[in-house]
Amino acid sequence: MGLGRKLGQVRPERRRQRGVVAVEIMLSLPVIIVAFSGAIFVTTYMKKRAQVEQLLSDTVRLCSRTMEPVAAIDCVEQGLRTSPRAALCEPMEITVEVLERGEVYAGDELFNEVPINLDILTALVSCMPDISVPLLNIDALAFTSQVAMPIRIGTDLLP
């Protein structure tokens, strides 16, 4: 009889807790949705940032080989603006310049006996990626990326 009383006492408490799980799920659902939206936003932002930085790096590296400084500047600006990845940034602000050192490295100890200009091609890109994530509206995450590469006149070897 003692066991019957214990079972009888447990059952009314369970009946009162029937909807507790549903209520807990309904209360935690907004937090879960916001957490997933934040994860999607961060992932999308980092992916777009990596794509823009890779575009910048590849363009500057390509344009710094076998081009005179003025042509290298035009090459970088044109390469960045005409790339399909340029649409990732609205707007994309580009600053390209050549730091002229006026030196040519052409020592006898070079493995490849080709004079190398020691001017440096630098490019700076400011970007605000357009990212739309449900329930989040964050437009103030602009970033700036900079790349510098020596101008390699006289050789097309990679630095």
HUSUL-V949064 format. One record per backbone hydrogen bond with DSSP energy under -0.5 kcal/mol. NH is the residue of the N-H (numbers start at 1). CO is the residue of the C=O. If there is no record, write none. Layout:
nh,co
NH,CO
NH,CO
//
This chain:
nh,co
5,1
6,2
7,3
8,4
9,5
10,6
11,7
12,8
13,9
14,10
15,11
16,12
17,13
17,14
18,15
20,17
21,17
23,19
24,20
25,21
26,22
27,23
28,24
29,25
30,26
32,28
33,29
34,30
35,31
36,32
37,33
38,34
39,35
40,36
41,37
42,38
43,39
44,40
45,41
46,42
47,43
48,44
49,45
50,46
51,47
52,48
53,49
54,50
55,51
56,52
57,53
58,54
59,55
60,56
61,57
62,58
63,59
64,60
65,62
66,152
66,155
72,68
73,69
74,70
75,71
76,72
77,73
78,74
79,75
80,76
81,77
82,78
83,79
86,83
87,84
88,85
89,86
90,128
93,91
93,126
94,92
95,124
97,122
99,97
99,120
100,98
101,99
105,116
106,104
110,107
113,111
114,112
116,105
117,115
118,103
120,99
121,149
122,97
122,120
123,147
124,95
125,145
126,93
127,143
128,91
130,88
131,129
133,131
133,136
136,133
139,137
142,140
143,127
145,125
147,123
149,121
151,119
152,64
153,151
155,152
//
